[in-house]
Amino acid sequence: MTRTTTPFGAQSTASEVIAGVDLTGRRAVVTGATGGLGRETARALASAGAEVTVAGRTLKTATDVAQEIAAGTGNPLTRAGQLDLADPASVAAFVAGWSGPLHILVNNAGIMATPELRTPAGRELQFATNHLGHFAVTVGLHGALAAAGDARVVVLSSVGHVNGPVRFDDPDFTVEPYDPWLAYAQSKTANVLFAVEAAKRWAADGITVNALNPGRIWGTGLGRHMDAPPASFDPSGTSGVSEKNIAQGAATSTLLAASPLLDGVTGRYFEDCQEAAPHTPGVRRGVAAHAVDPDSARKLWDLSIRLTVRDQ
């Protein structure tokens, strides 16, 4: 299968990839859109004329950001929604409150390398937030996505997925000792596997689903549990690693959400605005085989259904 390429690259910005794109009449939801990459993605989509719902854990913050984006882009069709991905009741309320078609869903929100924390239902928090919450939102909005006829789902993963598969026998670290980075890797692998399986299941509905690595970006809030950037962090981009600012980090998400260059492309994993090559051990790039394995993708879907239904 030929990998999809675009004219854009690691240093492209969200504004550059959406230039000339008209999203008038299209409706979008961006989770975790109150800051960082989500905020920039929401701003870019609104700048192209989309009706954008800024989804955040607190309604006031989401409302403030939505108003700022509306003022900055001149697009009054910017809404706010309350969505706490770790709270099944919040997810259910968000889904129930949606009406009409949904053309773009950007599953952007995420947490990274947290201390050992659990939801009230006992789920490990990174898996619950990064995967299960987004799984429940996306499945819950499937009807709205199908109604659009040509909807796109964009799932933010990370190069961190290469560090480990989904631990199907112990996803909540109730048997083995908790490791924050293995938990993060599991959740990011789950993001890619979800895209693989959803792309297959929903192809007949005209829904495309793709995952991506936004690159290494410091200062988005994702690294709040780290005292400082990694020693290797190189914002100049000369190290060969995809180290970016927020505008550059949001480019691949925006490309997958809106660019006509990606029409019909589904079930793929992107980085630096290009479809990624297979991961090579020792290189912090590419997509790991365990993240695109169709049997694992199907197994994760079944597990996710069981867990999200059980936690309601």
C-alpha positions in Angstrom: 0.0 0.0 0.0 1.4 3.4 -1.1 1.9 5.8 1.8 0.0 9.1 1.6 2.2 12.2 1.2 1.4 15.9 1.2 3.3 19.1 0.4 3.6 19.9 4.1 6.1 18.8 6.7 7.4 19.0 10.2 7.7 22.8 10.3 4.3 23.5 8.7 1.8 25.2 10.9 -2.0 24.7 11.3 -2.6 28.0 9.6 -0.5 26.9 6.6 -2.2 23.6 6.1 -5.7 25.1 6.3 -5.0 28.0 4.0 -7.6 28.1 1.2 -9.8 25.4 2.8 -13.5 26.4 3.1 -15.3 24.6 6.0 -18.5 26.6 5.8 -21.4 24.5 6.8 -19.3 21.9 8.5 -19.5 21.2 12.2 -16.6 20.2 14.4 -15.8 19.1 17.9 -12.3 19.3 19.4 -11.8 17.7 22.8 -9.3 19.3 25.2 -9.6 22.5 23.2 -9.2 24.9 26.1 -5.4 25.0 25.6 -2.4 23.8 23.7 -2.8 21.8 20.5 -6.6 21.5 20.9 -7.0 25.3 21.1 -4.9 25.9 18.1 -6.7 23.2 16.1 -10.1 24.7 17.1 -8.9 28.1 16.1 -7.7 26.9 12.7 -11.0 25.1 12.0 -13.0 28.2 13.0 -10.8 30.4 10.8 -11.9 28.3 7.8 -15.6 28.8 8.6 -16.5 25.7 10.6 -18.9 25.7 13.5 -16.6 24.5 16.2 -17.5 23.2 19.7 -14.7 23.8 22.2 -14.9 20.8 24.6 -13.3 21.1 27.9 -13.5 19.8 31.5 -15.0 23.0 32.8 -17.7 24.9 30.9 -16.5 28.3 32.0 -13.1 27.8 30.6 -14.5 26.3 27.4 -16.8 29.3 27.1 -14.0 31.8 27.6 -11.9 30.1 24.9 -14.8 29.8 22.5 -15.4 33.5 22.8 -11.7 34.3 22.3 -11.6 32.1 19.2 -14.8 33.7 17.8 -13.4 37.2 18.4 -10.0 36.3 16.9 -11.3 34.6 13.8 -14.4 36.6 13.2 -16.4 33.4 13.2 -19.4 33.6 15.6 -20.2 29.9 15.1 -18.0 28.8 18.0 -19.6 26.9 20.9 -18.6 25.5 24.2 -19.2 22.1 25.7 -18.4 20.5 29.0 -16.7 17.2 28.7 -14.7 15.3 31.3 -13.4 12.2 29.5 -12.7 10.3 32.8 -16.3 10.7 33.9 -18.8 8.4 32.1 -21.7 10.6 33.2 -20.1 13.7 31.6 -19.4 11.8 28.4 -23.0 10.5 28.3 -24.3 14.0 28.8 -22.2 15.5 26.1 -23.3 12.8 23.6 -27.0 13.2 24.6 -26.7 17.0 24.2 -25.5 16.7 20.6 -28.1 17.0 17.7 -27.6 17.0 14.0 -24.7 15.9 11.9 -21.1 16.0 13.0 -18.5 16.4 10.2 -15.2 16.6 12.2 -14.3 15.0 15.6 -10.8 15.7 16.8 -10.0 13.5 19.8 -7.2 15.7 21.1 -7.5 15.7 24.9 -4.9 13.7 26.9 -2.8 13.3 30.0 0.7 12.0 30.3 2.8 10.1 32.8 0.6 10.9 35.8 1.1 9.5 39.3 -1.0 6.4 39.9 -4.5 7.7 39.8 -7.9 5.9 39.2 -11.4 6.9 38.2 -14.2 6.1 40.7 -14.8 3.0 38.7 -11.2 1.9 39.3 -9.9 2.5 35.8 -6.2 3.6 35.4 -6.6 7.3 34.6 -4.4 7.6 31.5 -6.2 4.6 29.8 -9.6 6.0 31.0 -9.0 9.5 29.7 -6.9 9.0 26.6 -8.7 6.0 25.2 -11.9 4.9 27.0 -13.4 8.3 27.3 -12.7 9.1 23.6 -13.9 5.7 22.6 -17.2 6.3 24.4 -17.6 9.8 22.9 -16.9 8.7 19.4 -19.1 5.6 19.5 -21.8 7.7 21.1 -21.6 10.2 18.3 -21.4 7.6 15.5 -25.0 8.4 14.4 -24.1 12.1 14.0 -20.9 11.2 12.2 -22.7 8.9 9.8 -25.4 11.5 9.2 -22.7 13.8 7.8 -22.0 11.4 5.0 -18.3 12.2 4.8 -17.2 12.7 8.4 -13.6 12.6 9.7 -12.4 11.4 13.1 -8.9 12.4 14.1 -7.2 10.7 17.0 -4.1 12.1 18.7 -1.6 9.4 19.6 2.1 9.9 20.3 5.4 8.4 19.4 5.3 7.1 23.0 3.0 4.3 21.7 6.2 2.5 20.5 7.1 1.8 24.1 4.4 -0.8 24.7 1.2 -2.5 23.6 -2.2 -2.7 25.3 -2.0 -4.9 28.4 -5.1 -6.8 27.7 -4.8 -9.0 30.8 -4.1 -6.0 33.1 -5.0 -2.7 31.5 -5.5 -1.0 34.9 -2.3 -2.2 36.5 -4.0 -4.0 39.3 -1.7 -7.0 39.1 1.7 -5.5 38.0 3.2 -2.4 39.6 2.1 0.8 38.0 4.5 2.5 35.6 3.5 5.9 34.4 5.3 5.6 31.1 4.0 2.1 30.3 0.5 3.3 31.1 1.0 6.3 28.8 2.3 4.0 26.0 -0.6 1.7 26.4 -3.1 4.5 26.1 -1.4 5.9 23.0 -1.2 2.4 21.4 -5.0 2.1 22.1 -5.6 5.4 20.2 -4.0 4.0 17.0 -5.7 0.6 17.4 -9.0 2.4 17.8 -8.4 4.2 14.5 -7.6 1.0 12.7 -10.8 -0.8 13.9 -13.2 2.2 13.6 -11.9 2.8 10.0 -12.9 -0.7 9.1 -16.2 -0.8 10.9 -17.4 2.6 9.7 -16.2 2.7 6.1 -19.7 2.1 4.7 -20.9 5.2 6.6 -18.4 7.4 4.8 -16.5 8.0 8.1 -12.7 8.2 7.9 -10.6 7.7 11.0 -6.9 8.4 11.3 -4.4 8.7 14.1 -1.3 10.8 14.4 1.8 11.8 16.3 1.8 15.6 16.7 5.5 15.7 17.6 7.3 16.7 20.7 5.9 20.0 22.0 6.8 21.5 25.4 4.5 23.9 27.1 1.0 22.6 26.2 0.0 21.4 29.6 0.5 17.7 28.7 3.8 17.7 30.5 2.4 19.1 33.7 3.7 16.1 35.6 7.2 16.7 34.4 9.4 19.3 36.1 11.2 20.3 32.9 11.6 19.3 29.2 13.5 16.1 28.5 17.3 16.7 28.4 17.1 15.9 24.6 14.5 18.6 23.9 15.7 20.7 21.0 13.2 23.4 20.0 15.4 24.4 17.1 14.4 21.1 15.4 18.0 20.3 14.4 18.1 17.0 16.2 16.0 15.1 13.7 13.3 14.5 16.3 9.9 16.2 15.6 10.2 19.0 18.2 7.8 21.8 17.5 5.9 24.8 18.8 2.2 24.7 19.3 1.3 26.0 15.8 3.5 23.3 14.2 2.2 20.7 16.6 -1.4 21.3 15.6 -0.6 21.1 11.9 -1.1 17.3 11.4 -4.3 17.3 13.3 -5.7 20.2 11.3 -4.5 18.5 8.0 -6.3 15.3 8.8 -9.4 17.1 10.0 -9.9 19.5 7.1 -7.6 19.2 4.1 -9.1 17.9 0.8 -5.7 16.2 0.3 -6.9 13.5 2.8 -10.3 12.8 1.2 -11.0 9.1 1.5 -7.8 8.3 3.5 -8.6 6.2 6.5 -7.1 3.8 9.0 -3.6 5.4 8.8 -1.1 6.9 11.2 0.5 10.2 10.4 3.4 12.4 11.6 4.9 15.6 10.3 1.9 15.9 7.9 2.8 12.6 6.2 1.7 9.1 6.6 4.3 7.5 8.8 6.6 4.6 7.9 6.8 1.5 10.1 8.7 2.0 13.3 12.4 1.1 13.4 13.7 0.2 16.9 15.9 2.8 18.3 14.3 5.6 16.3 11.6 7.8 17.8 9.5 7.8 14.6 7.1 5.7 12.8 4.2 3.4 13.8 4.8 0.2 15.7 3.5 -3.1 14.4 1.6 -3.7 17.7 -0.4 -0.5 17.1 -1.7 -1.5 13.7 -2.3 -5.2 14.3 -5.9 -6.0 13.2 -6.4 -8.7 15.8 -5.4 -6.4 18.6 -7.6 -3.7 17.2 -10.6 -6.0 17.2 -9.8 -7.2 20.7 -9.4 -3.7 22.0 -12.8 -2.7 20.6 -14.5 -5.6 22.4 -12.7 -4.8 25.6 -13.6 -1.1 25.3 -17.3 -1.9 24.8 -17.3 -4.1 27.9 -15.5 -1.5 30.1 -17.5 1.5 29.0 -20.8 -0.2 29.4 -19.8 -1.6 32.8 -18.7 1.9 34.1 -21.9 3.7 33.1 
